[in-house]
Amino acid sequence: MNPRKAAIIGCGHVGASIAFALMQRALFSEMVLIDTDRRRAEGEALDLSHGLPYTAAMDVYAGDYDDLEDAAIAIITAGVSQKPGESRLDLTRRNVVILEEIIHSICRTEFEGILLIVSNPVDVLTWEAQRISGFPAHRVIGSGTVLDTGRLKYLLGKNLNVDPRSVHAFVIGEHGDSELTVWSSANVSGIDLENFCALRSETESGCAQTQIDRDVRESAQDIISRKGATYYGIAMATARICESIVKDEQAVLPVSTILHGEYGLSGLSLSVPAVIGVSGVETVLEIPLSQQENEALVFSAKRLLEVISSLDTVMV
């Protein structure tokens, strides 16, 4: 395996933006772009390659599934896009069919790297990717709520007038309508929100929390209604996951991963904090939750389990 080789499957807005973000971070020396529209993949590869004189050395090219054999990471972005007013879960059946074809194509190669699922609904597709491929659970990761957590940090930082990089908080659960913010452990550089507001002589931001929750949850639809799709944010979130894998950082990120009893849940993939390293998901972390947060996580899990169960009934 070449630890510095990545493959991106799907060269739409999201896939191309991820390729650009990875190129900017200089994480890989080789990147292959795969798409059913070969000319589209070739065009993206050429466009990216013309910027190589201004970044790190890299071989960027259009290829096919045989090029996956020695790749360390395969990033799947292919699928039908989300339409205005359509939830991520509405995409499920159409994108599972596409995912199944992709996974079978991958399994026909000698690929031994990590599958990173970005297509939506990411939690359900991560579960299906592991089920179809039979890969060890730690090698199948969904981008999960890494983007949602970034949105939370940005909005909370803006609300508190502080650098969002100093905000430490998680969005967990479904990457979608039932996601939840873990307010009970949210802090600014180790200072809990109530104390931070007191230090800044600001009022308690309980009402703001409700608004921030709503804004995080509705961010995707808000962007889609304005420009038709979201891709820059998820590209940077995906690059962050790849960085932790390639550099074996052991960073804690809320990715979508297969649960085996953590939080009392199993039989699904859900976004929770996990240690991410060169092997993929190194450890799933069971962080403390308030009773209300735990109930919200269970509700989110039940919602996803219902979808997975309906797929088992329909996809036969």
KEVO-661790 format. One record per residue (C-alpha): residue number from 1; residue in three letters; y, x, z. Coordinates in Angstrom, 3 decimals. Example, Ala and Ser with C-alpha at 12.3 -4.5 7.8 and 13.67 -1.06 7.14 Angstrom:
# KEVO-661790
[1, Ala, [-4.500, 12.300, 7.800]]
[2, Ser, [-1.060, 13.670, 7.140]]
END
This chain:
# KEVO-661790
[1, Met, [0.000, 0.000, 0.000]]
[2, Asn, [3.523, 1.141, -0.784]]
[3, Pro, [5.552, 0.351, 2.370]]
[4, Arg, [8.763, 0.406, 0.347]]
[5, Lys, [7.739, -2.041, -2.358]]
[6, Ala, [8.685, -5.709, -2.303]]
[7, Ala, [7.968, -8.606, -4.638]]
[8, Ile, [10.087, -11.725, -5.003]]
[9, Ile, [8.343, -14.771, -6.445]]
[10, Gly, [10.907, -17.192, -7.805]]
[11, Cys, [14.147, -16.013, -9.421]]
[12, Gly, [16.417, -18.985, -8.878]]
[13, His, [19.626, -18.776, -6.837]]
[14, Val, [17.755, -18.019, -3.614]]
[15, Gly, [15.374, -15.429, -5.057]]
[16, Ala, [18.142, -13.624, -6.965]]
[17, Ser, [20.408, -13.621, -3.897]]
[18, Ile, [17.599, -12.184, -1.764]]
[19, Ala, [17.026, -9.461, -4.368]]
[20, Phe, [20.729, -8.599, -4.255]]
[21, Ala, [20.796, -8.564, -0.430]]
[22, Leu, [17.734, -6.294, -0.291]]
[23, Met, [19.262, -3.999, -2.878]]
[24, Gln, [22.455, -3.736, -0.811]]
[25, Arg, [20.453, -2.786, 2.299]]
[26, Ala, [18.463, -0.139, 0.390]]
[27, Leu, [15.277, -1.090, 2.210]]
[28, Phe, [12.956, -0.652, -0.774]]
[29, Ser, [12.443, 1.891, -3.534]]
[30, Glu, [10.650, -0.598, -5.775]]
[31, Met, [11.210, -4.330, -6.269]]
[32, Val, [9.387, -6.574, -8.720]]
[33, Leu, [10.703, -10.008, -9.701]]
[34, Ile, [8.201, -12.690, -10.725]]
[35, Asp, [9.041, -16.062, -12.218]]
[36, Thr, [7.411, -18.601, -14.518]]
[37, Asp, [10.459, -18.035, -16.724]]
[38, Arg, [9.835, -14.379, -17.570]]
[39, Arg, [13.143, -14.016, -19.418]]
[40, Arg, [15.005, -15.223, -16.317]]
[41, Ala, [13.255, -12.563, -14.214]]
[42, Glu, [14.042, -9.918, -16.823]]
[43, Gly, [17.694, -10.935, -16.873]]
[44, Glu, [18.006, -10.770, -13.092]]
[45, Ala, [16.288, -7.374, -13.022]]
[46, Leu, [18.652, -6.004, -15.672]]
[47, Asp, [21.721, -7.381, -13.939]]
[48, Leu, [20.678, -5.820, -10.617]]
[49, Ser, [19.721, -2.520, -12.253]]
[50, His, [23.211, -2.088, -13.666]]
[51, Gly, [24.480, -1.706, -10.108]]
[52, Leu, [22.027, 1.070, -9.221]]
[53, Pro, [24.546, 3.870, -9.835]]
[54, Tyr, [26.467, 2.511, -6.839]]
[55, Thr, [23.621, 2.092, -4.357]]
[56, Ala, [20.360, 3.759, -3.327]]
[57, Ala, [17.718, 4.693, -5.891]]
[58, Met, [15.406, 1.794, -6.694]]
[59, Asp, [13.159, 0.604, -9.501]]
[60, Val, [13.885, -3.077, -10.186]]
[61, Tyr, [11.870, -4.834, -12.874]]
[62, Ala, [10.298, -8.120, -13.959]]
[63, Gly, [6.540, -8.258, -13.540]]
[64, Asp, [3.537, -10.441, -12.845]]
[65, Tyr, [1.055, -10.993, -10.041]]
[66, Asp, [-0.907, -7.820, -10.815]]
[67, Asp, [2.161, -5.899, -9.621]]
[68, Leu, [1.577, -7.281, -6.105]]
[69, Glu, [-1.500, -5.149, -5.410]]
[70, Asp, [0.379, -2.366, -3.607]]
[71, Ala, [3.409, -4.364, -2.363]]
[72, Ala, [4.176, -4.403, 1.358]]
[73, Ile, [5.986, -7.753, 1.299]]
[74, Ala, [5.782, -10.735, -1.054]]
[75, Ile, [8.705, -13.115, -0.643]]
[76, Ile, [8.061, -16.632, -1.939]]
[77, Thr, [11.165, -18.609, -2.895]]
[78, Ala, [9.737, -20.652, -5.777]]
[79, Gly, [9.877, -24.412, -5.578]]
[80, Val, [11.961, -27.418, -6.507]]
[81, Ser, [15.412, -27.376, -4.942]]
[82, Gln, [16.791, -29.745, -2.372]]
[83, Lys, [18.944, -32.541, -3.782]]
[84, Pro, [22.008, -34.086, -2.075]]
[85, Gly, [20.830, -36.575, 0.534]]
[86, Glu, [17.255, -35.269, 0.434]]
[87, Ser, [15.678, -33.844, 3.597]]
[88, Arg, [13.634, -30.653, 3.538]]
[89, Leu, [10.549, -32.689, 4.362]]
[90, Asp, [11.082, -34.816, 1.242]]
[91, Leu, [10.297, -31.692, -0.751]]
[92, Thr, [6.909, -31.204, 0.835]]
[93, Arg, [4.348, -32.628, -1.561]]
[94, Arg, [6.016, -31.218, -4.678]]
[95, Asn, [6.396, -27.760, -3.216]]
[96, Val, [2.900, -27.591, -1.705]]
[97, Val, [1.470, -27.973, -5.219]]
[98, Ile, [3.651, -25.090, -6.444]]
[99, Leu, [2.795, -22.982, -3.381]]
[100, Glu, [-0.935, -23.514, -3.838]]
[101, Glu, [-0.791, -22.162, -7.383]]
[102, Ile, [1.205, -19.126, -6.215]]
[103, Ile, [-1.136, -18.344, -3.310]]
[104, His, [-4.209, -18.540, -5.544]]
[105, Ser, [-2.533, -16.129, -7.973]]
[106, Ile, [-1.748, -13.731, -5.111]]
[107, Cys, [-5.286, -13.918, -3.748]]
[108, Arg, [-6.698, -12.879, -7.109]]
[109, Thr, [-5.023, -9.488, -6.592]]
[110, Glu, [-5.675, -6.822, -3.937]]
[111, Phe, [-2.512, -7.750, -2.034]]
[112, Glu, [-2.753, -6.720, 1.628]]
[113, Gly, [0.879, -7.018, 2.630]]
[114, Ile, [2.931, -9.641, 4.408]]
[115, Leu, [3.684, -13.066, 2.940]]
[116, Leu, [7.233, -14.139, 3.706]]
[117, Ile, [7.776, -17.823, 2.915]]
[118, Val, [11.337, -18.953, 2.227]]
[119, Ser, [10.731, -22.113, 0.162]]
[120, Asn, [11.333, -25.410, 1.973]]
[121, Pro, [10.133, -27.139, 4.027]]
[122, Val, [9.427, -23.666, 5.341]]
[123, Asp, [7.418, -24.543, 8.470]]
[124, Val, [4.960, -26.753, 6.590]]
[125, Leu, [4.689, -24.308, 3.682]]
[126, Thr, [4.061, -21.407, 6.068]]
[127, Trp, [1.166, -23.339, 7.582]]
[128, Glu, [-0.186, -24.199, 4.135]]
[129, Ala, [0.201, -20.604, 2.897]]
[130, Gln, [-1.927, -19.287, 5.752]]
[131, Arg, [-4.497, -22.056, 5.345]]
[132, Ile, [-4.848, -21.545, 1.590]]
[133, Ser, [-4.783, -17.732, 1.654]]
[134, Gly, [-6.935, -17.197, 4.734]]
[135, Phe, [-4.722, -14.218, 5.633]]
[136, Pro, [-4.431, -13.310, 9.326]]
[137, Ala, [-1.700, -15.407, 10.932]]
[138, His, [0.448, -12.384, 11.758]]
[139, Arg, [0.738, -11.572, 8.025]]
[140, Val, [2.150, -14.998, 7.067]]
[141, Ile, [5.744, -15.502, 8.186]]
[142, Gly, [8.286, -18.181, 7.405]]
[143, Ser, [12.022, -17.491, 7.405]]
[144, Gly, [12.142, -20.303, 9.954]]
[145, Thr, [15.335, -20.824, 11.921]]
[146, Val, [16.728, -17.312, 11.471]]
[147, Leu, [19.435, -18.805, 9.244]]
[148, Asp, [20.048, -21.731, 11.613]]
[149, Thr, [20.419, -19.256, 14.464]]
[150, Gly, [22.958, -17.328, 12.406]]
[151, Arg, [24.869, -20.550, 11.807]]
[152, Leu, [24.772, -21.272, 15.549]]
[153, Lys, [26.093, -17.827, 16.450]]
[154, Tyr, [28.886, -18.116, 13.889]]
[155, Leu, [29.989, -21.564, 15.070]]
[156, Leu, [29.693, -20.735, 18.757]]
[157, Gly, [31.595, -17.484, 18.263]]
[158, Lys, [34.318, -19.365, 16.409]]
[159, Asn, [34.472, -21.988, 19.160]]
[160, Leu, [34.730, -19.345, 21.904]]
[161, Asn, [36.963, -17.015, 19.876]]
[162, Val, [34.506, -14.131, 20.186]]
[163, Asp, [32.590, -11.927, 17.733]]
[164, Pro, [29.456, -13.910, 16.742]]
[165, Arg, [27.431, -10.681, 17.027]]
[166, Ser, [28.059, -10.877, 20.795]]
[167, Val, [26.565, -14.378, 20.943]]
[168, His, [22.887, -14.531, 21.918]]
[169, Ala, [21.185, -17.875, 21.384]]
[170, Phe, [18.299, -19.407, 19.461]]
[171, Val, [17.677, -22.438, 17.311]]
[172, Ile, [13.950, -23.247, 17.426]]
[173, Gly, [11.537, -25.914, 16.198]]
[174, Glu, [11.535, -27.314, 12.679]]
[175, His, [13.901, -25.716, 10.189]]
[176, Gly, [15.397, -29.128, 9.625]]
[177, Asp, [16.522, -32.334, 11.263]]
[178, Ser, [14.517, -32.005, 14.499]]
[179, Glu, [15.524, -28.406, 15.288]]
[180, Leu, [17.040, -27.706, 18.688]]
[181, Thr, [19.392, -25.208, 20.272]]
[182, Val, [18.187, -23.461, 23.428]]
[183, Trp, [21.434, -23.893, 25.330]]
[184, Ser, [19.823, -23.102, 28.690]]
[185, Ser, [19.626, -19.377, 27.861]]
[186, Ala, [22.581, -19.047, 25.463]]
[187, Asn, [24.982, -16.303, 26.479]]
[188, Val, [27.734, -13.973, 25.326]]
[189, Ser, [26.604, -10.380, 25.908]]
[190, Gly, [24.588, -11.442, 28.948]]
[191, Ile, [27.223, -13.779, 30.390]]
[192, Asp, [26.101, -17.413, 30.387]]
[193, Leu, [28.370, -19.834, 28.572]]
[194, Glu, [29.774, -21.546, 31.668]]
[195, Asn, [30.765, -18.253, 33.279]]
[196, Phe, [32.118, -16.884, 30.009]]
[197, Cys, [34.375, -19.907, 29.603]]
[198, Ala, [35.568, -19.460, 33.200]]
[199, Leu, [36.361, -15.791, 32.570]]
[200, Arg, [38.370, -16.781, 29.517]]
[201, Ser, [40.083, -19.547, 31.505]]
[202, Glu, [38.713, -22.069, 29.066]]
[203, Thr, [37.315, -25.502, 29.856]]
[204, Glu, [33.601, -26.230, 29.863]]
[205, Ser, [32.447, -26.659, 26.271]]
[206, Gly, [29.827, -29.381, 26.808]]
[207, Cys, [31.389, -31.653, 24.189]]
[208, Ala, [31.621, -28.723, 21.802]]
[209, Gln, [27.889, -28.117, 22.213]]
[210, Thr, [27.137, -31.575, 20.840]]
[211, Gln, [29.423, -30.949, 17.880]]
[212, Ile, [28.014, -27.470, 17.258]]
[213, Asp, [24.456, -28.866, 17.343]]
[214, Arg, [25.437, -31.401, 14.712]]
[215, Asp, [27.275, -28.857, 12.572]]
[216, Val, [24.317, -26.436, 12.596]]
[217, Arg, [21.893, -29.193, 11.663]]
[218, Glu, [24.101, -30.543, 8.881]]
[219, Ser, [25.248, -27.181, 7.494]]
[220, Ala, [22.818, -27.155, 4.574]]
[221, Gln, [23.715, -30.658, 3.380]]
[222, Asp, [27.400, -29.875, 3.822]]
[223, Ile, [27.098, -26.815, 1.575]]
[224, Ile, [24.831, -28.601, -0.941]]
[225, Ser, [27.340, -31.442, -1.278]]
[226, Arg, [30.042, -28.901, -2.147]]
[227, Lys, [28.275, -26.328, -4.366]]
[228, Gly, [24.828, -27.741, -5.088]]
[229, Ala, [22.674, -25.243, -3.178]]
[230, Thr, [22.612, -22.727, -0.349]]
[231, Tyr, [21.562, -19.145, -1.049]]
[232, Tyr, [23.796, -16.429, 0.405]]
[233, Gly, [23.055, -17.195, 4.059]]
[234, Ile, [19.296, -17.432, 3.578]]
[235, Ala, [19.385, -14.231, 1.524]]
[236, Met, [20.951, -12.311, 4.397]]
[237, Ala, [18.577, -13.905, 6.912]]
[238, Thr, [15.574, -12.928, 4.767]]
[239, Ala, [16.888, -9.381, 4.399]]
[240, Arg, [17.166, -9.177, 8.187]]
[241, Ile, [13.489, -10.125, 8.573]]
[242, Cys, [12.476, -7.576, 5.936]]
[243, Glu, [14.523, -4.900, 7.685]]
[244, Ser, [12.660, -5.437, 10.941]]
[245, Ile, [9.327, -5.202, 9.104]]
[246, Val, [10.130, -2.134, 7.005]]
[247, Lys, [11.746, -0.216, 9.869]]
[248, Asp, [9.209, -1.478, 12.433]]
[249, Glu, [12.160, -2.471, 14.608]]
[250, Gln, [10.284, -4.875, 16.898]]
[251, Ala, [13.311, -7.158, 16.615]]
[252, Val, [13.137, -10.625, 18.173]]
[253, Leu, [13.763, -13.273, 15.508]]
[254, Pro, [13.021, -17.029, 15.451]]
[255, Val, [10.622, -17.020, 12.506]]
[256, Ser, [8.144, -19.701, 11.549]]
[257, Thr, [4.694, -18.622, 12.698]]
[258, Ile, [1.270, -20.134, 13.348]]
[259, Leu, [0.962, -21.251, 16.962]]
[260, His, [-2.275, -20.867, 18.921]]
[261, Gly, [-1.442, -22.615, 22.190]]
[262, Glu, [2.005, -21.148, 22.802]]
[263, Tyr, [4.295, -23.782, 24.312]]
[264, Gly, [1.144, -25.922, 24.534]]
[265, Leu, [1.170, -26.327, 20.737]]
[266, Ser, [-1.353, -25.490, 18.034]]
[267, Gly, [-2.423, -26.558, 14.558]]
[268, Leu, [0.967, -25.950, 12.969]]
[269, Ser, [3.604, -23.397, 12.117]]
[270, Leu, [6.861, -23.674, 14.020]]
[271, Ser, [9.982, -21.563, 14.436]]
[272, Val, [10.055, -19.761, 17.782]]
[273, Pro, [11.227, -16.298, 18.868]]
[274, Ala, [8.757, -13.573, 17.909]]
[275, Val, [8.655, -9.791, 17.856]]
[276, Ile, [8.690, -8.663, 14.219]]
[277, Gly, [7.390, -5.263, 13.165]]
[278, Val, [5.492, -3.457, 10.442]]
[279, Ser, [2.406, -5.663, 10.960]]
[280, Gly, [4.418, -8.876, 10.734]]
[281, Val, [4.450, -11.085, 13.825]]
[282, Glu, [3.585, -8.696, 16.653]]
[283, Thr, [4.033, -11.142, 19.546]]
[284, Val, [5.025, -14.790, 19.861]]
[285, Leu, [7.410, -15.121, 22.802]]
[286, Glu, [7.303, -18.137, 25.103]]
[287, Ile, [10.900, -18.189, 26.285]]
[288, Pro, [11.935, -20.392, 29.239]]
[289, Leu, [13.025, -23.876, 28.240]]
[290, Ser, [14.604, -26.672, 30.227]]
[291, Gln, [12.598, -29.887, 30.515]]
[292, Gln, [14.832, -31.551, 27.925]]
[293, Glu, [14.457, -28.621, 25.542]]
[294, Asn, [10.693, -28.574, 25.971]]
[295, Glu, [10.519, -32.291, 25.198]]
[296, Ala, [12.660, -31.756, 22.097]]
[297, Leu, [10.366, -28.945, 20.926]]
[298, Val, [7.299, -31.152, 21.404]]
[299, Phe, [9.018, -33.920, 19.419]]
[300, Ser, [9.803, -31.459, 16.622]]
[301, Ala, [6.178, -30.284, 16.613]]
[302, Lys, [4.854, -33.851, 16.454]]
[303, Arg, [7.088, -34.525, 13.464]]
[304, Leu, [5.662, -31.532, 11.611]]
[305, Leu, [2.087, -32.331, 12.629]]
[306, Glu, [2.489, -35.786, 11.107]]
[307, Val, [3.560, -34.215, 7.820]]
[308, Ile, [0.666, -31.739, 7.871]]
[309, Ser, [-1.750, -34.576, 8.638]]
[310, Ser, [-0.391, -36.647, 5.751]]
[311, Leu, [-0.872, -33.660, 3.433]]
[312, Asp, [-4.491, -33.348, 4.513]]
[313, Thr, [-4.934, -36.994, 3.514]]
[314, Val, [-3.064, -36.872, 0.202]]
[315, Met, [-3.828, -33.341, -1.105]]
[316, Val, [-7.548, -33.795, -1.776]]
END
